[in-house]
Amino acid sequence: MCGISTSLSETLSKRVWLGLFLVGLNLLLLPGGAKAATLTVTNTNDSGAGSLRQTILNSTSGDTINFTNNLSGCNHHADQWSVDAE
């Protein structure tokens, strides 16, 4: 087999797979490796699932917040909102 022993070939193959695994793991865990999410506000409630408040709490830097087309009515929040942009 071209002068490469089977055990050396297997060792190289394992190292390649380990390297690919570690690169993939870094892409998931390092800052900037995570994909931005698109979150959707689905109701005009003051809190709870689908509310703007909960959607903001669930978001992280880089996420996009959308609103469904069928939202109607007013939503008067008792407190003020502050959004910090980085």
C-alpha positions in Angstrom: 0.0 0.0 0.0 2.5 2.6 -1.3 4.7 2.2 1.8 2.2 3.5 4.3 1.2 1.0 6.9 -2.5 0.4 7.7 -2.1 1.7 11.3 -0.5 5.0 10.1 -3.2 5.5 7.5 -5.9 4.9 10.2 -4.2 7.3 12.6 -4.1 10.0 9.9 -7.7 9.4 9.1 -8.7 9.7 12.8 -6.7 12.9 13.1 -8.4 14.5 10.1 -11.9 13.6 11.5 -10.9 14.9 15.0 -9.7 18.2 13.4 -12.9 18.6 11.4 -14.9 17.9 14.6 -13.0 20.5 16.6 -13.4 23.2 13.8 -17.1 22.5 13.8 -17.3 22.7 17.6 -15.5 26.1 17.5 -17.9 27.4 15.0 -20.8 26.6 17.3 -19.3 27.8 20.6 -17.1 30.8 19.8 -18.7 34.3 19.7 -19.8 35.0 16.2 -20.1 31.2 15.5 -23.8 31.0 16.4 -26.3 31.9 13.8 -28.6 34.9 14.4 -32.2 34.0 14.9 -35.4 35.5 13.5 -38.0 35.9 16.3 -41.6 36.9 15.7 -44.0 38.9 17.9 -47.4 37.1 17.5 -49.7 39.0 19.9 -50.2 42.4 21.7 -50.0 41.0 25.2 -47.9 42.9 27.7 -46.0 39.7 28.6 -45.8 36.0 27.9 -45.1 33.9 24.8 -45.4 35.8 21.6 -45.4 39.3 23.3 -42.9 41.9 22.3 -41.5 41.9 25.9 -40.9 38.1 25.8 -39.4 38.3 22.3 -36.9 40.9 23.4 -36.0 38.9 26.5 -35.4 35.8 24.3 -33.3 37.6 21.8 -29.5 37.9 21.6 -27.2 40.3 19.8 -27.7 40.0 16.1 -31.2 38.6 16.2 -34.0 40.0 14.1 -37.5 40.7 15.5 -40.4 40.5 13.1 -44.1 41.2 13.7 -47.0 39.1 12.3 -49.2 40.8 9.8 -52.4 40.2 11.8 -51.5 42.2 14.9 -54.2 44.7 15.8 -55.1 46.9 18.8 -53.1 48.9 21.1 -50.5 47.8 23.6 -49.9 50.3 26.4 -47.0 49.3 28.6 -46.9 50.6 32.1 -43.1 51.0 32.1 -40.7 52.5 29.6 -38.6 50.5 27.2 -34.9 50.9 26.6 -33.1 49.2 23.8 -29.3 49.3 23.7 -27.7 49.0 20.3 -24.2 47.7 20.0 
